[in-house]
């Protein structure tokens, strides 16, 4: 038997937040700027993960495991999202964050060569 999730204030607020974000980003310039901000922030996080694990030299396997688990969960979450108009913005944000994170990690790896 599958239980329904409880309707709480947090669920309502989060649902309204995604709707408000979708309505706010109907302007193409706003959408592009939001996607660019997400791309650059995730690039910063990806390069920071590479730098921190490289400097400490203790967390290389753990950092790699966390990064792979994060990227794989983002891929699985992307395929679980349907191609609705309502979820299109969430899917694009997820894609851009994944691309920025991977690009930051790859750039840090190429710096070490």
C-alpha positions in Angstrom: 0.0 0.0 0.0 1.4 3.3 -1.1 1.0 6.2 1.3 0.3 9.7 0.1 2.7 12.3 1.3 1.4 14.7 3.8 0.5 18.2 2.6 2.5 20.5 4.7 3.3 24.2 4.5 6.8 23.4 3.2 5.3 21.3 0.3 2.9 24.1 -0.6 5.6 26.7 -0.5 8.1 24.7 -2.6 5.4 24.0 -5.2 4.5 27.6 -5.4 8.2 28.6 -5.6 8.6 26.4 -8.7 5.5 27.9 -10.2 6.7 31.4 -9.5 10.1 30.7 -10.9 8.5 29.3 -14.1 6.3 32.4 -14.4 9.2 34.7 -13.7 11.4 33.0 -16.3 9.0 33.3 -19.2 11.1 36.3 -20.4 13.9 34.8 -22.5 16.5 37.1 -21.0 15.6 36.2 -17.5 15.7 32.5 -18.3 19.1 32.8 -20.0 20.5 34.8 -17.1 19.3 32.3 -14.6 20.7 29.4 -16.6 24.0 31.2 -16.9 24.1 31.9 -13.2 23.5 28.2 -12.4 26.1 27.1 -14.9 28.8 29.4 -13.5 28.0 28.6 -9.8 28.2 24.9 -10.6 31.4 25.4 -12.4 32.8 27.2 -9.3 31.7 24.3 -7.1 33.2 21.7 -9.5 36.6 23.6 -9.6 36.5 24.0 -5.8 36.0 20.3 -5.3 39.0 19.6 -7.5 41.2 22.1 -5.8 40.3 21.1 -2.3 40.8 17.4 -2.9 44.0 18.1 -4.7 45.4 20.3 -1.9 44.5 18.0 0.9 45.5 14.8 -1.0 43.5 12.8 1.6 40.1 13.0 0.1 40.8 11.9 -3.4 38.9 8.6 -3.4 36.1 10.1 -1.2 35.8 13.2 -3.3 35.7 11.1 -6.4 33.0 8.9 -4.9 30.9 11.9 -3.8 31.2 13.5 -7.2 30.3 10.4 -9.1 27.3 9.7 -6.9 26.2 13.3 -7.3 26.5 13.3 -11.1 24.8 9.9 -11.4 21.9 11.0 -9.2 21.5 14.1 -11.3 21.3 11.9 -14.4 18.8 9.6 -12.9 16.7 12.5 -11.7 16.8 14.0 -15.2 15.4 10.9 -16.8 12.7 10.6 -14.2 11.4 14.1 -15.0 8.9 14.1 -17.7 9.0 16.5 -20.6 6.1 18.7 -19.4 6.1 22.4 -20.0 5.8 22.8 -16.2 9.0 20.8 -15.5 11.0 22.2 -18.4 12.7 24.9 -16.3 13.6 22.4 -13.6 15.1 20.1 -16.1 17.1 22.8 -17.8 18.5 24.0 -14.4 19.5 20.4 -13.6 21.2 20.0 -17.0 23.1 23.3 -16.7 24.2 22.5 -13.2 25.4 19.1 -14.3 27.3 20.5 -17.2 29.0 23.2 -15.1 30.0 20.7 -12.4 31.5 18.3 -14.9 33.3 21.1 -16.8 34.8 22.5 -13.6 36.1 19.0 -12.7 37.5 18.4 -16.2 39.3 21.7 -16.2 40.9 21.0 -12.9 42.0 17.6 -14.1 43.6 19.1 -17.2 45.4 21.6 -15.1 47.2 18.7 -13.4 48.5 17.3 -16.6 
